[in-house]
Amino acid sequence: MDMGEIIGTTAEDVVARRRWMGVLARASGAEIAARLREAAPLPPHTRLRGPEIGLVMARGRQGGDGAPFNLGEITVTRCTVGLGSAAVGHAYVAGRDARKAELAAVLDAALQDRALRPGLLDAVIEPLATAQAERAARTARKAAATRVDFSTLAVMR
Amino acid sequence: MAYVAVKGGEQAIGNAHAWLDEARRGDAALPAVSVRQIEEQLSLAVDRVMAEGACHDRSLAALAIKQARGDLIEAAFLLRAYRTTLPRFGASLPLDTGAMRVRRRVSATYKDLPGGQVLGPTFDYTHRLLEFALAADEGEPPVPAPEVPADGATAPRVTGLLAQEGLMADEPPSDAEPGDLTREPLEIPADRPLRLQALARGDEGFLLGLGYSTQRGYGNAHPFVGELRMGEVAVEIAPPELGFAVEIGDILVTECQMVNQFAGSRHEPPQFTRGYGLVFGQGERKAMAMALVDRALRSAELGEETGAPAQDAEFVLYHCDNVEATGFVEHLKLPHYVDFQSELEKLRSLRAAVAAGAEREAAE
C-alpha cells in the first residue's frame, strides 16, 4: 500500500500526536473497535513489540507541589507496531487490555500518515474525544450540583 | 511476606482448599457475585485494596476481593503478589493534583474560597441509619444525581492561597529521583518521599489510630483540614522511544492538605506547615490519617519535641504495612515444632534445677 508523508517531530506534530494518544488511552477497546468499523480499513501492520502488560510507578509530589515520591504502581499495556515501511506506532495505555493497546498502536502509526490522518481523526478520534468530554462534563455538572451555596444561609458575622 | 514451611498433610491441605472454594461460593442457590459487580458496587473496598496493595487496577482488585472472600488485607496481599510477576516499564511524571477534575473538594479553613466547597458523593451528613430499602434484592436504580452547569474552572489549592501571604512553608521545588521501597529495603532515617510511599501503601486502620493519637496528645498536633480533594487526574509517562510525554489514562485519587501550626525556629518565622496525604481512589479517611502521620514524622526536622509513637519513624514505617505485618503475625500459626521442643526442654531443665535446689534446702 502507498503510504503518505509521515509526520515529523515539530512541536505541532507532537501536540497532535499527544492528543490522539491520550484520547485512545482513555477509550475502551470496545469503543475503539466500534469506531474503527466506521472507518476505512487500516493497512496491515507488523507487531514490533508486545502487546505486553507491565507496571508504571505513579508518582505524586510531597505537599502536592514539592519533591516527587512513589505513590504506587499502575498496570499498563504497551504495544509497538510497524505500518508500511516508515510509520511506527506506539501505545501505552492504563489497564490490561492487549487488544486495545494494539489497536491504539496501529492507529498511532496510521495517524502519523498525513494521507490517512483526516479520515481517522473524523471517524475515530473526534467521536471518542467528544464522548470523553461529555462524560467529564456530566461528572463536573454533578459535582457543581453539590457545591455549597452559602448565599442561601443567613449572613454570619 | 509468606511463611510456608509445611511437609506432609497434602491430602488435608487439598481438602481444606476444596472447602475454602465451597465456603467462598456460599449458598450455591444464590447467584454468584461478579467481579464487575464488586468493581461497581463495592468500589470503596476496591479503592482500599488498590491503595494498600500499591497497585492501581480496578478489575484486579475486585477479583482479589472476590477470591479473598472480602478479606481486604488478604486481597491486598494477592495484588502485591501479582505485581511481582510484571515488568516495570518506568515511572510516571508526578501527578498534577492541582489540575484535578474535582468530584469533591472541601476546606475546613475557608468558607468562601475560589472553586467553592464541593461535597461530592459523600457519607457526610447522612444519618447513619440502615436503609432497609437496600436489602431488597432488585431495587429500582436511584434517580440520576442532579446536574447544574459547571464553570469548568479548576480549584486553586488552599495551600497556595496561604503561600501567597507567606504564611505557609514552601515545599522546596525538586525533581529529585525518589527512593523506592519496592526496590531497596526501607532504612531509617528515611527521607520524606520514602516515608510518603510507605504511608500511601500503609494500613488504613493503623494510620487512623496513629493519626488519632496525635490529636489526643501523643504528639503536639493542631491540625486543620486546609483542603481535601478527590477526583480524576491524568497519568503521564515519557517513554524514551517517544521523546515526549503521553497520557496513559485518568485515575481517581484523594488528596489531603493538613495545615499545622509551626512555632518557628532560629532560621524560620512562625508559619503554617503541611502534612500531606495522597491515596489511590476515594479514600478520605486514609488520606487524612496519612497527612496527620506525615506531619508527625516531620517533627524532628522542624525541631519540635519528639517521642510520641506517631513521631517515631522507625516504629511507624516498619509497622504500617499490613501485608508485612500479617505475614509475620500469621506465621506464628505455622509449625514451630522444633523451636517449641527446645523451649520445652529448657523449661523442664529449669524446673528440675529449681526442684533440686528446693530439695537441697529442705535437707539442710
Interface residues (C-beta under 8 A of the other chain):
Chain A: T9 V14 R17 R18 M21 G22 A25 R26 E52 I53 G54 L55 V56 M57 A58 R59 G60 R61 Q62 G63 G64 D65 G66 A67 P68 F69 N70 L71 G72 E73 I74 T75 V76 R78 T80 H90 Y92 V93 A94 G95 R96 A136 A137 R138 T139 A140 R141 K142 A143 A144 A145 T146 R147 V148 F150
Chain B: M50 A51 A54 C55 H56 D57 S59 L60 R83 L86 P87 R88 F89 G90 A91 S92 L93 P94 L95 T97 G98 R101 V102 R103 R104 K111 D112 G116 Q117 V118 L119 G120 P121 A145 P146 E147 V148 P149 A150 D151 G152 R157 T159 G160 E171 P172 P173 S174 D175 A176 E177 P178 G179 D180 L181 T182 R192 P193 L194 L196 Q197 A200 R201 G231 E232 A234 V235 I237 P239 E241 L242 G243 F244 A245 V246 E247 I248 G249 D250 I251 V253 E255 Q257 R274 Y276 L278 V279 F280
